[in-house]
Amino acid sequence: MRMQDWDAATSMCKDMVYAQYVDEEGGSHHSPQFWADYAECLYWTGDDPTKAASKAQEVSETLLPDEFAEPPSPVPGYRAGIALMKREQYSAAISHLLASVRVRPTAAAWSTVGLVAYRIWCRDLDAKYAQMSFEALSEASVRNTEYPETWAVLCLWHCRMRNDIVAKRSFQILLDRVCPDLDLLLEVGWAMLPVHVPFSFAAARRALSIRDEGLGHYLLGEAWAKDDNAAQGVLEMAISIGMLWQDTEQRSKVVNRAKDLCDELGDAPLRESVLFAERKADQKLEEYYEELKHQEKRAAEKAAMDAMT
């Protein structure tokens, strides 16, 4: 695990957690630390760590002497909560995150509770989760003022409540920190459009400075349009269309939005530039699928030749 060879570590941890330890009386024992390590490996390999994390939290015994036994870790519950949140299993995610907090309260876990509760609030329009989200985010901000995701979700929360002044302040604090979750940063940028357009520009440009991708250009284009410069916005969206050549669903949204702006402007040449970007993206996607077919064909031919020798 220290070498971050997660595939090899996963295999070793799996062997350890399922081998169990059988004492002289024939009783089998598990180690919570083994389960915690296994959950961590599964998280980094992209597999589901939920069951392993649950085991790490349920098992109270240890195989180590008392002087070497490690205290319970908050990490397994946090990892399981993140994985469940990504699958939109929000209630289960909150349960695991709160289990992590009970072991040891951290800003990361409280902030993620706030984000999950915010998602439920947006989905179900239940004010109970708005309150839960705000309380969790407040706790996270007290424990660690430098954790950027807390300020990102606080900004979303205040935008939704139309507390514009507090939303702006939350965004300023966020921008003073490095937000590793660029998708969350872009979401904040979209939320700031009706509040303060310059902050949407700032969010898009910060995200693009870290990772140049189509969704960042889409937000930047929308910010230009909101700032009464629709022509510049369409040009940014044309860039986005080209970069989203694999994401046909998202690309279709950008194309339709750019066409609408062109129609509002009555600018036929600008509309043609959007259509050209769309044709180039379609062409690139077709070439990609064609190359995949060629690779499959070559692999099949090689397998057939190997079988004959």
C-alpha positions in Angstrom: 0.0 0.0 0.0 2.9 2.4 0.7 4.1 1.8 -2.8 0.6 2.6 -4.1 0.5 -0.6 -6.1 -3.2 -0.9 -5.4 -3.9 -4.0 -7.5 -1.2 -6.1 -5.8 -2.2 -4.7 -2.4 -5.9 -5.6 -3.0 -5.0 -9.2 -3.8 -2.9 -9.5 -0.6 -5.5 -7.8 1.6 -8.2 -10.0 0.2 -6.2 -13.1 1.1 -5.7 -11.9 4.6 -9.3 -10.9 5.4 -10.8 -14.1 4.1 -8.1 -16.5 5.4 -9.1 -15.7 9.0 -7.2 -16.8 12.1 -8.2 -20.0 13.9 -7.1 -20.2 17.5 -6.3 -23.4 19.4 -9.9 -23.9 20.3 -11.1 -23.7 16.7 -12.5 -20.3 16.9 -12.1 -18.0 13.9 -11.1 -14.3 14.2 -11.0 -11.3 12.0 -8.9 -8.2 12.1 -10.6 -4.8 11.7 -7.3 -3.3 10.4 -7.2 -5.9 7.6 -10.7 -5.0 6.6 -9.9 -1.3 6.8 -6.8 -1.9 4.5 -8.9 -3.9 2.1 -11.6 -1.2 1.9 -8.8 1.4 1.2 -7.4 -0.7 -1.6 -10.9 -1.3 -3.2 -11.5 2.5 -3.1 -8.4 3.3 -5.0 -8.9 0.5 -7.6 -12.4 1.9 -8.3 -14.2 -1.1 -6.8 -17.0 -0.9 -4.1 -15.4 -0.6 -0.6 -18.8 -0.6 1.2 -18.9 -4.2 2.4 -15.2 -4.2 3.5 -15.7 -0.8 5.3 -18.8 -2.2 7.1 -16.7 -5.2 8.3 -14.0 -2.9 9.5 -16.6 -1.0 11.6 -18.4 -4.1 12.9 -15.4 -6.1 13.9 -14.2 -5.1 17.4 -11.6 -7.8 18.1 -8.0 -7.6 17.1 -5.3 -10.1 16.3 -2.6 -7.9 17.8 -1.4 -7.7 21.4 -3.0 -4.8 23.3 0.2 -2.7 23.1 0.2 -2.9 19.3 -3.5 -2.7 18.6 -4.5 0.4 16.6 -7.6 2.5 17.5 -10.6 2.3 15.2 -10.1 4.3 11.9 -12.6 6.8 10.5 -11.3 6.2 7.0 -13.4 3.1 6.0 -16.7 4.8 6.7 -15.5 7.9 4.9 -14.4 5.8 1.8 -17.7 3.9 1.8 -19.7 7.2 2.1 -17.9 8.7 -0.9 -18.4 5.5 -3.0 -22.1 5.4 -2.1 -22.6 9.1 -2.8 -21.1 8.7 -6.3 -23.8 5.9 -6.9 -26.4 8.3 -5.6 -27.2 6.0 -2.7 -27.5 9.0 -0.4 -29.1 7.6 2.7 -26.6 4.7 2.9 -23.8 7.2 2.3 -24.9 9.4 5.2 -25.0 6.4 7.5 -21.4 5.4 6.7 -20.2 9.0 6.9 -21.8 9.5 10.3 -20.2 6.2 11.5 -16.8 7.7 10.4 -17.6 10.9 12.4 -18.5 8.8 15.5 -15.0 7.2 15.3 -13.2 10.5 14.9 -14.8 13.7 13.6 -13.0 15.2 10.6 -13.7 18.1 8.3 -13.6 15.8 5.3 -16.4 13.6 6.7 -18.5 16.4 7.9 -18.1 18.3 4.6 -19.2 15.2 2.7 -22.2 14.8 5.0 -23.1 18.4 4.0 -22.8 17.6 0.3 -24.9 14.4 0.5 -27.6 16.2 2.5 -27.5 19.0 0.0 -28.0 16.5 -2.9 -31.0 15.0 -1.1 -32.4 18.5 -0.4 -32.2 19.4 -4.1 -33.8 16.1 -5.1 -36.6 15.8 -2.6 -37.0 19.5 -1.6 -37.1 18.4 2.0 -36.1 21.3 4.3 -34.9 18.8 6.9 -31.9 18.0 4.7 -31.2 21.7 4.1 -30.8 22.1 7.9 -28.7 18.9 8.1 -26.5 20.1 5.3 -25.9 23.5 6.8 -25.1 22.1 10.3 -22.6 19.6 8.8 -20.9 22.2 6.8 -20.7 24.6 9.7 -19.1 21.8 11.8 -16.6 21.1 8.9 -15.7 24.8 8.6 -15.0 25.0 12.3 -12.8 21.9 12.3 -10.7 22.9 9.3 -11.1 26.3 7.6 -8.7 25.3 4.8 -10.8 22.4 3.5 -12.0 23.8 0.0 -14.9 21.4 -0.6 -16.7 22.8 2.5 -16.7 26.3 1.0 -17.8 25.0 -2.3 -20.9 23.3 -0.9 -21.6 26.3 1.4 -21.5 28.5 -1.7 -24.0 26.1 -3.4 -26.2 26.1 -0.3 -26.3 29.9 -0.1 -26.9 30.3 -3.8 -29.9 28.0 -3.5 -31.2 30.0 -0.5 -30.5 33.3 -2.4 -28.2 34.5 0.3 -26.2 36.3 -2.3 -23.8 38.2 -0.1 -22.8 35.1 1.9 -22.6 33.0 -1.3 -20.1 35.6 -2.7 -18.0 35.5 0.5 -18.0 31.7 0.4 -16.8 31.7 -3.2 -14.0 34.2 -2.4 -12.8 31.9 0.4 -13.1 28.9 -1.9 -11.0 30.6 -4.6 -8.2 31.3 -2.1 -7.8 27.5 -1.8 -7.0 24.8 -4.4 -10.2 22.8 -5.0 -9.2 19.3 -6.3 -12.8 18.5 -7.2 -13.1 20.4 -10.5 -16.6 19.1 -11.2 -17.7 20.6 -7.9 -16.0 23.8 -8.8 -17.8 24.0 -12.1 -21.1 23.3 -10.4 -20.4 26.3 -8.2 -19.6 28.4 -11.3 -23.0 27.5 -12.7 -24.8 28.3 -9.4 -23.1 31.7 -9.4 -24.4 32.8 -12.8 -27.6 34.4 -11.4 -25.8 35.7 -8.4 -22.5 37.3 -9.7 -21.3 36.5 -13.3 -17.7 37.5 -12.6 -17.4 34.6 -10.2 -18.7 32.3 -12.9 -15.9 33.5 -15.1 -13.4 32.9 -12.2 -14.6 29.4 -11.6 -14.4 28.4 -15.3 -11.0 29.9 -15.7 -9.7 28.3 -12.5 -11.0 24.9 -13.7 -9.5 25.4 -17.2 -6.2 26.4 -15.8 -6.0 23.0 -14.1 -7.7 20.8 -16.6 -8.6 22.1 -20.1 -11.8 20.3 -21.0 -15.1 20.9 -22.7 -17.3 21.5 -19.6 -15.1 24.3 -18.5 -15.4 26.0 -21.9 -19.2 25.5 -21.8 -19.4 27.3 -18.5 -17.1 30.1 -19.8 -19.3 30.4 -22.9 -22.5 30.7 -20.8 -20.8 33.3 -18.6 -20.0 35.4 -21.7 -23.6 35.1 -22.9 -24.8 36.2 -19.4 -22.4 39.1 -19.6 -24.1 40.4 -22.8 -21.4 39.0 -25.2 -23.3 36.1 -26.7 -21.0 36.0 -29.8 -17.9 35.3 -27.7 -20.0 32.8 -25.7 -20.8 30.9 -28.9 -17.1 30.7 -29.8 -16.3 29.2 -26.4 -19.1 26.7 -26.8 -17.7 25.7 -30.2 -14.5 24.9 -28.5 -16.5 22.9 -25.9 -18.3 21.0 -28.7 -15.0 19.9 -30.2 -13.6 18.7 -26.8 -16.8 16.8 -26.0 -16.7 14.6 -29.0 -17.1 11.4 -27.0 -19.8 12.7 -24.7 -22.7 12.9 -27.2 -25.4 13.7 -24.6 -23.5 16.6 -23.1 -22.4 17.8 -26.5 -25.9 17.9 -27.8 -26.9 20.2 -25.0 -24.0 22.6 -25.8 -24.9 22.5 -29.5 -28.5 23.3 -28.9 -27.6 26.2 -26.5 -25.1 27.6 -29.0 -27.7 27.4 -31.9 -30.3 29.2 -29.7 -27.8 32.0 -29.1 -27.0 32.3 -32.8 -30.7 32.5 -33.6 -31.1 35.2 -31.0 -28.3 37.1 -32.6 -29.4 36.4 -36.2 -25.8 35.5 -37.0 -25.8 32.9 -39.8 -21.9 32.6 -40.1 -21.6 32.1 -36.4 -24.2 29.4 -36.5 -22.3 27.7 -39.3 -19.2 27.6 -37.1 -21.2 25.7 -34.5 -22.4 23.2 -37.1 -18.8 22.8 -38.4 -17.6 22.1 -34.8 -20.4 19.5 -34.5 -19.5 17.8 -37.8 -15.8 17.6 -36.8 -16.8 16.1 -33.4 -19.0 13.5 -35.2 -16.2 12.7 -37.6 -13.7 12.2 -34.8 -16.1 9.9 -32.9 -16.6 7.8 -36.1 -12.9 7.5 -36.6 -12.5 6.4 -33.0 -15.1 3.7 -33.4 -13.5 2.6 -36.7 -10.1 2.3 -35.0 -11.7 0.2 -32.2 -13.1 -2.2 -34.9 -9.7 -2.5 -36.5 -8.1 -3.2 -33.2 -10.7 -5.9 -32.4 -10.2 -7.4 -35.9 -6.4 -7.5 -35.5 -6.7 -9.0 -32.1 -9.0 -11.8 -33.5 -6.6 -12.5 -36.3 -3.7 -12.7 -34.0 -5.6 -15.1 -31.7 -6.5 -17.3 -34.7 -2.9 -17.4 -35.8 -1.7 -18.2 -32.3 -4.2 -21.1 -32.1 -2.9 -22.6 -35.3 0.7 -22.6 -34.1 
